């Protein structure tokens, strides 16, 4: 009886135990998907899964693991986890929704701070909303590690909204003046000439300064406007104050910018046709991984102007505030994207701001976006930047590409977001490695906004299918550059295969496989190098046995031909006349038989005139900068009255001034520099010290002229103008 009672409890318990595996179904065998739990807005985004209990939480984790996907975030205490969808969000979401206890499955949305700059001029910058700049700034605002060269009429680097973002070299200069071949690329805008070659004061209103402000005006400084990217602006003056230049000047500007570290070159200009000089300069920039951006032109025609028309350059057209192509904007099959270009508010020379329209105002918007992309992912190649800008543009006309508006309006947020994911790039490596040598490799881990690099290392191997030799393991925070040295080469010619990998925020990333050639270095002696190449071909490529066999065949062929050829009898002729006597030709044995010619006296050419040099003095406020200017004989000194410098007019007068009054010496005198922005100049031909003073403010300064000895002078000793 007692046993029977116990069995009454044991049997149901055992039955329940046997049924438990059937009651606790796996996700694969769970109930059908529940659409009411699924909320998908982006079919490619990650998924956020909300569960009601630990059992369902771990069931989802198991399902994700079996699918070979990764979990980027999980919190068992709250039952919420984020799952990589692998690009198939909808299919995976419905599968997860079938798991018992899953409350919801939805597309993951990024959370960012909502940054709004305090620059008052943003009220007039309608373009910022059009290109989604505010959203892009929540990812990055730029970095001074990125240098944007502005090839234009120069930049007023003393503008209070530009000064902090100007590029400066070790000598204090902010770029170069290609037009005048000096270190003073100031956007002077002193005068200009119209289409009829009539002089018009201030016709071209600080074109380069306007372009620079769109790209890199200081943001969130409570002054003026907000630039798209907080990068460094390099002033390269390739057009004069009339907005005129040549293709040689532009080509020189491209090369100068590349040689001095520019990452991006923006050209709000058009060249009348193409030339070999321009093509070579554009190729030079592309070969050095420099991004080039140019205005499409303002003729309203279907022909994109050069340099924008070159395939290596991103061609930019203009739109208005209704997202329509501006009537003046060129278009055509060479057009890449469009950007705001009508009534664009930006910096003006001095302390002012102005509205300008044109594709010249559109191109710098794209330059700013490219600068933000390089900030997030510095290893991006120009081709990648161009492709991503096109792919992420906002389509405003026909679906996909059309020659009227290209790929659409440039979108800063989508472009930056696309490159903000972690990325591993091998950045520094030799072109080849010699056998039995060692070498070094560097790679970069970027993106992640920023990301935690749990580990990163470099793998190498001798075949593409076995890259399994690891090097040192590093860690850190993106973006970061890592290097390893003393990597072993091969004993002979061949190829090494390398790949850098990293684990960032729990996910794995890898670079492209790098194929490293292994061979001997080329010799400077062409003949020795030829012999070396022949030897390498015989012993490594052809094989010694094959070479000897071919050599034997080549030797045997003429022998066989000679033996097989029939013999011919020789026929001798008998001369009927004795051979003619060959008489020697008489030659003169003495120069005395010739009449001497009277030579003329040798006159050495006159010495070349001393070259013309040029130097500048800024009249800033109540002083001359610099107070002491040292120059060489033949130097032209230019005094410039800056727009921002009170009083409105001063005079430069040779001599001295003291408490008793003026003491002019009448060597030179400018009269009044009446209008702000005017200039006056004089050339000093003799060595000596020349004192002068500024009337109106009555301050003294001097010019020290040193003798010219024929040597090329160093750059002028004065630094940039001081506001």
C-alpha positions in Angstrom: 0.0 0.0 0.0 2.8 2.3 0.9 4.7 1.5 -2.3 1.5 2.1 -4.3 1.1 5.6 -2.8 4.7 6.5 -3.6 4.3 5.3 -7.2 1.3 7.6 -7.5 3.7 10.6 -7.1 6.8 9.1 -8.8 5.1 8.2 -12.1 3.7 11.7 -12.8 7.1 13.2 -11.9 9.0 10.9 -14.2 6.5 11.5 -16.9 6.9 15.3 -16.6 10.7 14.9 -16.7 10.4 12.9 -19.9 8.2 15.5 -21.4 10.3 18.5 -20.4 12.5 18.4 -23.5 9.4 18.4 -25.6 7.8 21.2 -23.6 10.9 23.4 -23.8 11.1 23.8 -27.6 14.1 25.2 -29.3 13.6 28.4 -31.4 13.7 26.4 -34.5 10.7 24.3 -33.3 8.9 27.1 -31.6 5.6 28.6 -32.5 5.1 30.5 -35.8 6.5 34.0 -36.2 4.4 36.8 -34.6 4.3 39.9 -36.9 2.9 42.0 -34.1 6.3 41.8 -32.4 8.4 42.9 -35.4 9.1 46.6 -36.2 11.6 46.9 -39.1 12.5 50.3 -40.6 15.9 49.5 -42.0 16.4 46.1 -43.7 20.2 46.3 -43.3 20.4 47.6 -39.7 21.1 45.6 -36.6 18.2 44.3 -34.5 17.2 45.2 -30.9 15.6 42.2 -29.2 13.5 42.6 -26.0 12.8 39.4 -24.0 10.6 38.8 -21.0 12.7 36.3 -19.0 16.2 34.7 -18.8 15.1 31.6 -20.7 14.0 33.5 -23.7 17.0 35.7 -23.5 19.4 32.8 -23.7 17.3 31.1 -26.3 17.8 34.1 -28.6 21.5 34.1 -27.8 21.7 30.4 -28.8 19.8 31.1 -32.1 22.1 33.9 -33.0 25.1 31.8 -32.2 23.9 29.0 -34.5 23.3 31.4 -37.3 27.0 32.5 -37.0 26.0 36.1 -36.2 27.4 38.4 -33.5 25.8 40.1 -30.5 27.1 43.7 -30.2 25.3 44.5 -26.9 23.5 42.4 -24.3 22.1 42.9 -20.8 20.6 39.8 -19.1 19.3 41.9 -16.3 17.0 43.8 -18.6 16.5 41.1 -21.2 17.6 43.4 -24.1 20.3 42.6 -26.7 21.5 43.9 -30.1 22.1 41.4 -32.9 24.0 41.9 -36.2 21.4 41.1 -38.9 23.9 40.2 -41.5 22.0 42.4 -44.0 18.8 40.3 -43.7 17.0 42.1 -40.9 13.4 41.1 -41.8 14.0 37.4 -42.2 16.0 37.2 -38.9 13.5 39.4 -37.0 10.6 37.1 -37.9 12.6 34.0 -36.9 13.5 35.6 -33.5 9.9 36.6 -33.0 8.9 33.0 -32.9 10.8 32.3 -29.7 8.6 32.2 -26.7 9.1 35.2 -24.4 10.3 37.6 -27.1 8.4 40.8 -26.5 9.7 42.8 -29.6 12.2 42.8 -32.4 13.0 46.2 -34.1 15.7 48.0 -36.2 18.5 49.4 -34.1 18.8 53.2 -34.1 22.0 55.0 -33.2 21.8 57.4 -30.3 23.9 60.6 -30.5 24.2 63.9 -28.8 22.3 66.7 -30.5 24.9 69.3 -31.2 23.8 72.8 -32.2 26.6 75.4 -32.6 26.2 78.9 -31.1 27.4 80.8 -34.2 24.7 83.4 -34.9 25.2 83.2 -38.7 23.8 79.6 -38.9 20.4 81.3 -39.2 21.4 82.3 -42.7 23.1 79.0 -43.6 20.2 77.0 -45.2 22.8 74.7 -46.7 23.6 73.0 -43.4 20.2 71.4 -43.1 20.2 70.5 -46.8 23.4 68.4 -46.5 22.5 67.1 -43.0 25.5 68.8 -41.4 24.1 68.8 -37.9 23.6 65.0 -37.9 27.2 64.6 -39.3 28.6 66.8 -36.5 27.2 64.3 -33.9 29.6 61.8 -35.4 32.6 64.2 -35.9 33.3 67.9 -36.4 36.7 67.4 -38.1 40.3 67.4 -37.0 43.4 69.5 -37.7 45.1 66.3 -38.8 43.2 66.9 -42.2 44.5 69.6 -44.5 42.3 71.2 -47.2 44.1 73.3 -49.8 41.9 76.1 -51.2 43.2 76.8 -54.8 41.7 80.3 -55.4 42.3 84.0 -55.0 43.9 83.4 -51.6 42.5 83.5 -48.1 42.3 86.4 -45.6 43.9 84.4 -42.8 43.3 87.1 -40.2 39.6 86.8 -40.4 38.4 86.1 -36.8 36.3 83.2 -38.1 39.2 81.6 -40.0 42.4 82.3 -38.1 42.2 79.4 -35.7 41.8 76.9 -38.5 44.5 78.2 -40.9 47.4 75.9 -41.9 50.8 77.2 -40.9 54.2 76.0 -41.8 57.3 76.2 -39.6 58.1 79.7 -40.8 54.7 81.0 -40.0 53.2 81.2 -43.5 49.7 80.0 -44.4 50.3 78.8 -47.9 51.8 80.1 -51.1 51.1 82.8 -53.8 51.6 81.0 -57.1 50.7 84.1 -59.1 53.5 86.3 -57.7 55.8 83.4 -56.6 56.0 84.5 -52.9 54.8 83.4 -49.5 51.9 85.9 -49.3 48.7 84.3 -50.5 46.4 87.0 -49.1 43.0 87.4 -50.6 43.6 91.2 -51.2 40.8 92.0 -53.6 42.3 95.4 -54.2 40.8 95.9 -57.7 39.5 93.9 -60.6 38.6 94.1 -64.3 35.2 93.3 -65.8 34.5 91.4 -69.0 35.2 94.6 -71.0 38.6 95.0 -69.4 37.4 98.1 -67.5 38.8 98.7 -64.1 36.2 98.2 -61.3 37.1 98.6 -57.7 36.5 95.5 -55.6 34.8 93.7 -58.4 35.9 90.2 -57.1 34.8 90.2 -53.5 37.1 87.9 -51.6 36.3 84.8 -53.6 38.8 82.5 -51.9 37.9 83.7 -48.4 34.3 82.9 -49.1 35.2 79.3 -50.2 37.4 78.8 -47.2 34.6 79.8 -44.8 32.2 77.2 -46.2 34.8 74.5 -45.6 36.4 75.5 -42.3 35.0 78.6 -40.6 35.5 78.1 -36.8 32.3 76.4 -35.5 30.8 77.0 -32.0 32.9 80.1 -31.2 29.8 82.4 -31.0 31.2 84.4 -34.0 29.8 84.6 -37.4 29.1 81.3 -39.2 29.8 77.6 -38.9 32.1 75.8 -41.3 31.4 72.2 -42.3 34.7 70.8 -41.0 37.1 71.9 -38.3 40.2 71.2 -40.4 43.3 73.2 -41.4 42.9 75.5 -44.4 45.9 75.9 -46.7 45.8 79.1 -48.9 47.2 78.5 -52.4 46.7 81.6 -54.5 46.4 80.6 -58.2 44.3 83.5 -59.4 44.9 87.3 -59.1 42.5 89.8 -57.6 40.5 89.8 -60.8 39.9 86.1 -60.5 42.2 85.3 -63.4 45.0 82.8 -63.8 46.3 80.1 -66.2 46.4 76.4 -66.3 50.1 76.5 -65.4 49.3 78.4 -62.2 46.6 75.9 -61.3 48.8 72.9 -62.1 51.6 74.5 -60.0 49.1 75.0 -57.2 48.1 71.4 -57.2 51.6 70.2 -57.1 52.6 72.7 -54.3 49.6 71.6 -52.2 50.4 67.9 -52.6 54.1 68.5 -51.8 53.2 70.4 -48.6 50.9 67.8 -47.1 47.4 68.6 -48.4 44.9 65.8 -48.1 42.2 67.5 -50.2 42.5 70.0 -53.0 39.4 72.1 -53.7 39.2 74.2 -56.9 36.3 76.7 -57.3 37.5 77.6 -60.7 37.3 76.6 -64.3 40.1 76.2 -66.9 39.3 76.8 -70.6 40.1 73.4 -71.9 42.6 70.7 -71.0 46.3 70.5 -71.3 49.1 68.0 -70.7 50.3 70.2 -67.8 47.0 69.9 -66.1 46.6 66.2 -66.7 50.1 65.6 -65.3 49.3 67.6 -62.2 45.9 65.9 -61.6 47.6 62.5 -62.0 50.4 63.6 -59.6 47.8 64.4 -57.0 45.9 61.1 -57.5 49.1 59.1 -57.3 49.8 60.7 -54.0 46.3 59.8 -52.6 45.0 63.4 -52.6 41.3 64.0 -53.0 40.4 66.6 -55.7 37.1 68.5 -55.9 36.2 71.2 -58.4 33.2 73.3 -59.5 31.3 72.2 -62.6 31.0 75.7 -64.1 28.5 78.5 -64.3 27.5 78.5 -68.0 24.3 76.6 -67.7 25.4 74.2 -70.4 25.7 70.4 -70.6 29.5 70.6 -70.7 31.3 70.3 -67.3 34.4 72.6 -67.2 37.9 71.5 -66.4 39.4 70.5 -64.0 36.1 69.1 -62.8 35.7 67.1 -66.0 38.7 65.0 -65.3 37.7 61.5 -64.0 40.0 61.8 -61.0 38.2 64.9 -59.8 34.8 65.1 -58.1 32.7 67.4 -60.2 30.1 69.5 -58.3 27.1 71.3 -59.6 24.9 73.8 -57.7 21.3 73.6 -56.3 19.0 76.2 -54.7 17.1 76.1 -51.4 14.3 74.2 -53.1 16.6 71.3 -54.0 16.6 72.1 -57.7 19.5 72.5 -60.0 20.5 76.1 -60.3 19.9 77.5 -63.8 23.5 78.6 -64.1 25.0 75.3 -63.1 26.7 73.2 -65.7 25.7 69.5 -66.0 26.5 66.5 -68.1 27.9 63.0 -67.9 31.0 64.1 -66.0 29.0 65.5 -63.2 29.2 63.6 -59.9 27.0 65.3 -57.3 25.4 68.7 -56.6 25.5 70.9 -53.5 24.0 74.1 -52.2 25.2 77.0 -54.4 22.7 79.8 -54.4 22.8 82.7 -51.9 25.4 81.0 -49.8 26.4 82.9 -46.6 30.2 82.8 -45.8 33.2 84.8 -44.8 34.4 88.0 -46.5 37.7 89.8 -46.2 38.3 91.8 -43.0 35.7 90.8 -40.4 32.6 90.6 -42.7 30.3 88.1 -44.2 28.6 88.0 -47.6 26.3 86.0 -49.9 27.7 84.6 -53.1 26.2 82.2 -55.7 27.8 79.7 -58.1 29.2 76.3 -58.4 32.2 77.9 -56.7 30.1 77.9 -53.5 28.9 74.3 -54.1 32.3 72.6 -54.4 33.5 73.6 -50.9 30.5 71.8 -49.4 31.7 68.6 -50.9 35.3 69.3 -49.7 34.0 69.8 -46.2 32.2 66.4 -46.3 35.3 64.7 -47.6 37.3 66.2 -44.8 34.8 64.8 -42.2 35.1 61.4 -43.8 38.9 61.5 -43.6 38.6 62.5 -39.9 36.7 59.4 -39.1 38.7 57.1 -41.4 42.1 58.6 -42.4 43.1 55.6 -44.5 40.3 56.2 -47.1 41.6 56.3 -50.7 40.4 59.1 -53.0 38.4 56.5 -55.1 36.6 55.3 -52.0 35.7 58.8 -50.9 34.4 59.7 -54.4 32.4 56.5 -54.6 30.9 56.9 -51.1 29.9 60.5 -51.7 28.1 59.4 -54.8 26.4 56.4 -53.2 25.2 58.3 -50.2 23.9 61.5 -52.0 20.2 62.4 -51.7 18.6 61.7 -55.1 16.5 64.7 -56.2 15.7 63.9 -59.8 15.6 60.7 -61.7 16.2 57.5 -59.8 19.9 56.7 -59.4 22.3 58.7 -61.7 21.3 61.3 -64.2 23.4 63.8 -66.0 21.4 66.8 -64.7 22.0 66.4 -61.0 24.5 63.5 -60.9 23.9 61.2 -58.0 22.1 63.9 -56.0 22.8 66.4 -53.2 25.8 65.5 -51.1 24.8 64.2 -47.7 27.3 64.7 -44.9 25.7 62.4 -42.4 25.2 59.4 -44.6 28.7 59.7 -46.0 30.3 60.0 -42.6 28.1 57.2 -41.1 29.1 54.9 -44.0 32.8 55.2 -43.1 32.4 55.4 -39.3 32.3 51.6 -38.8 35.6 50.1 -37.7 38.0 49.6 -40.5 41.5 47.9 -40.7 43.9 49.2 -43.4 47.5 48.4 -44.1 49.0 51.8 -44.6 52.8 51.6 -44.8 54.8 48.8 -46.5 57.7 48.5 -48.9 57.3 48.0 -52.6 59.2 44.7 -52.4 61.5 42.8 -50.0 64.8 41.3 -50.9 65.4 37.6 -50.1 66.7 36.8 -46.6 66.0 40.4 -45.5 63.6 41.9 -42.9 60.9 44.5 -43.3 58.3 46.6 -41.4 54.6 46.9 -41.8 52.1 49.5 -40.3 48.3 49.3 -40.2 45.5 51.5 -39.0 42.4 50.7 -37.1 39.8 53.5 -37.5 36.1 54.1 -37.0 34.0 52.9 -34.2 33.0 56.4 -33.2 35.5 55.8 -31.3 35.8 52.1 -30.8 37.6 50.0 -28.2 40.3 47.9 -29.9 40.3 44.7 -27.8 43.1 43.2 -29.9 44.8 43.7 -33.3 47.6 41.9 -35.0 49.3 41.2 -38.3 49.3 37.8 -39.9 51.6 36.7 -42.7 52.1 33.6 -44.8 53.7 32.2 -47.9 50.4 31.3 -49.7 47.1 33.2 -49.9 45.3 30.3 -48.3 47.7 30.0 -45.2 48.1 33.5 -43.8 48.5 32.1 -40.2 51.7 33.5 -38.8 50.8 36.1 -36.1 52.9 39.0 -34.9 52.6 41.1 -31.7 49.1 41.7 -30.4 48.1 45.3 -29.6 45.1 47.1 -28.1 43.9 50.6 -27.8 41.2 53.0 -29.0 40.3 54.0 -32.6 41.7 55.5 -34.5 45.2 54.2 -34.0 48.3 53.1 -36.0 50.3 50.0 -35.2 53.6 48.8 -36.5 55.7 45.6 -36.4 59.3 45.3 -37.6 61.9 42.6 -38.4 59.4 40.5 -40.3 61.2 37.6 -42.1 61.4 37.5 -45.9 61.8 34.4 -48.1 65.1 32.6 -49.0 64.5 33.3 -52.7 62.2 35.1 -55.1 58.4 34.7 -54.4 55.5 36.4 -52.8 54.5 37.0 -49.2 50.8 37.5 -48.1 49.9 39.7 -45.2 46.6 40.7 -43.5 45.9 42.8 -40.4 42.9 41.9 -38.2 41.3 43.6 -35.2 38.5 43.0 -32.7 36.7 46.3 -32.1 33.8 46.5 -29.7 33.3 42.7 -29.8 33.3 42.4 -33.6 36.1 41.1 -35.9 37.4 43.1 -38.8 40.2 42.4 -41.4 42.1 44.4 -44.0 42.5 43.4 -47.6 45.3 40.8 -48.2 48.5 42.5 -49.2 50.8 40.6 -51.7 54.4 41.5 -51.1 56.9 40.6 -53.9 60.2 39.2 -52.9 63.2 39.7 -55.3 66.6 41.3 -55.5 66.8 45.1 -55.7 67.4 46.5 -59.2 70.9 47.7 -59.9 71.8 51.2 -61.0 74.1 49.7 -63.6 71.8 48.8 -66.5 74.2 46.3 -68.0 74.7 44.5 -64.7 70.9 44.6 -64.0 70.4 43.1 -67.5 72.8 40.3 -66.7 71.1 39.8 -63.3 67.7 39.6 -64.9 68.9 37.1 -67.5 70.5 35.0 -64.8 67.3 35.1 -62.7 65.3 34.1 -65.8 67.5 31.2 -66.6 67.9 29.7 -63.1 64.4 30.5 -61.7 61.9 30.9 -64.4 63.2 28.8 -67.3 65.4 26.3 -65.5 69.0 25.4 -66.2 68.2 22.1 -68.1 65.7 23.7 -70.4 68.1 26.6 -71.0 70.9 24.1 -72.0 68.5 22.2 -74.2 67.4 25.4 -76.0 71.1 26.5 -76.4 72.0 23.1 -77.9 69.2 23.4 -80.4 70.2 27.0 -81.4 73.9 25.9 -81.9 72.8 22.8 -83.9 70.6 24.6 -86.3 73.3 26.5 -88.2 75.6 23.4 -88.2 72.8 21.3 -89.8 72.1 24.0 -92.4 75.8 24.2 -93.3 76.2 20.5 -93.7 73.0 20.1 -95.7 73.8 22.9 -98.1 75.2 21.5 -101.5 78.8 22.4 -102.3 79.5 24.6 -105.3 82.6 24.7 -107.5 84.5 28.0 -107.5 85.0 29.7 -110.8 88.0 31.9 -111.2 88.2 34.7 -113.8 91.4 35.7 -115.6 91.9 39.5 -115.9 92.6 40.7 -119.5 94.3 43.8 -118.2 96.8 44.4 -115.5 95.3 45.9 -112.4 95.3 49.7 -112.3 97.9 51.3 -110.1 96.3 53.0 -107.2 98.0 56.3 -106.6 97.9 57.8 -103.1 95.9 61.0 -102.8 98.1 64.0 -102.0 97.4 65.7 -98.8 98.6 68.9 -97.3 101.3 68.3 -94.8 101.5 71.9 -93.5 99.0 74.5 -92.5 101.2 77.1 -93.9 99.6 76.6 -97.3 96.4 78.1 -96.1 95.6 81.8 -95.6 95.1 82.6 -91.9 91.8 84.2 -90.9 91.8 87.2 -88.6 89.7 86.4 -85.5 87.6 88.8 -83.6 88.1 89.8 -80.0 86.0 87.8 -77.5 83.5 89.9 -75.6 82.0 88.3 -72.5 78.3 88.7 -72.1 77.2 91.4 -69.6 76.3 90.2 -66.1 72.6 89.4 -65.7 70.6 92.1 -63.9 69.7 91.4 -60.3 66.4 89.6 -59.9 63.3 91.3 -58.7 62.2 90.3 -55.2 59.1 91.3 -53.4 58.3 91.8 -49.8 55.3 93.1 -47.8 54.5 95.4 -44.9 51.1 95.3 -43.3 49.6 98.5 -41.9 47.6 97.1 -39.1 45.9 99.6 -36.8 48.5 102.1 -35.7 51.7 100.2 -36.6 53.6 98.7 -39.5 54.3 95.0 -39.4 57.2 94.3 -39.3 58.7 97.4 -37.8 62.1 96.5 -39.3 62.1 94.9 -42.7 65.3 93.4 -44.0 65.5 93.0 -47.8 68.1 92.7 -50.7 68.8 95.2 -53.4 66.2 95.2 -56.1 63.4 94.2 -53.8 59.9 95.7 -54.3 58.3 96.6 -51.0 54.5 96.7 -50.9 52.7 98.5 -48.0 49.1 97.2 -47.6 46.5 99.0 -45.6 44.3 96.1 -44.3 40.5 96.4 -44.4 40.2 95.7 -40.7 42.9 98.3 -39.8 41.9 101.7 -38.6 42.3 104.5 -39.5 40.9 104.4 -43.0 43.8 106.1 -44.5 47.5 106.7 -43.7 50.6 107.7 -45.7 54.1 106.2 -45.9 56.7 109.0 -45.9 60.5 108.7 -46.0 62.2 110.4 -43.0 61.7 110.6 -39.3 59.1 112.0 -36.9 59.5 113.0 -33.3 58.0 115.4 -30.7 59.1 118.4 -32.8 57.3 117.2 -35.9 58.0 115.7 -39.2 61.5 115.5 -40.8 60.9 114.1 -44.3 64.0 113.4 -46.5 62.0 113.3 -49.8 63.4 109.9 -50.8 60.0 108.4 -51.2 56.4 109.1 -50.2 53.1 107.4 -51.0 50.5 110.1 -50.4 47.5 108.6 -48.7 46.4 105.0 -48.7 42.9 106.2 -48.5 40.7 103.2 -49.0 41.0 100.3 -46.7 42.6 97.5 -48.7 44.7 99.9 -50.8 48.4 99.4 -51.3 51.5 101.3 -52.4 55.0 100.1 -53.3 58.5 101.2 -54.0 61.6 99.3 -55.2 64.9 99.8 -53.3 67.9 99.5 -55.6 70.7 100.6 -53.2 71.9 99.1 -50.0 71.4 101.2 -46.9 68.9 101.9 -44.0 65.8 103.8 -45.0 63.7 105.3 -42.2 60.0 106.1 -42.7 56.9 106.9 -40.7 53.2 106.6 -41.0 51.3 109.9 -41.1 48.1 110.2 -39.1 49.3 107.7 -36.5 52.9 109.0 -36.5 54.7 105.8 -35.9 58.2 105.1 -37.3 59.7 102.0 -39.0 62.6 101.2 -41.3 63.7 99.2 -44.2 67.2 97.7 -44.1 68.5 97.0 -47.7 71.5 94.6 -47.9 73.8 94.3 -50.9 72.8 91.6 -53.4 75.6 89.1 -53.9 74.0 87.0 -56.6 72.8 84.3 -54.2 69.1 83.4 -54.0 67.7 84.9 -50.8 65.9 83.1 -48.1 62.2 83.8 -47.7 61.3 87.2 -46.2 61.8 87.3 -42.4 58.4 88.7 -41.6 55.7 86.3 -40.5 52.0 86.5 -41.2 50.0 89.7 -40.7 48.8 90.4 -37.2 45.3 91.5 -36.7 
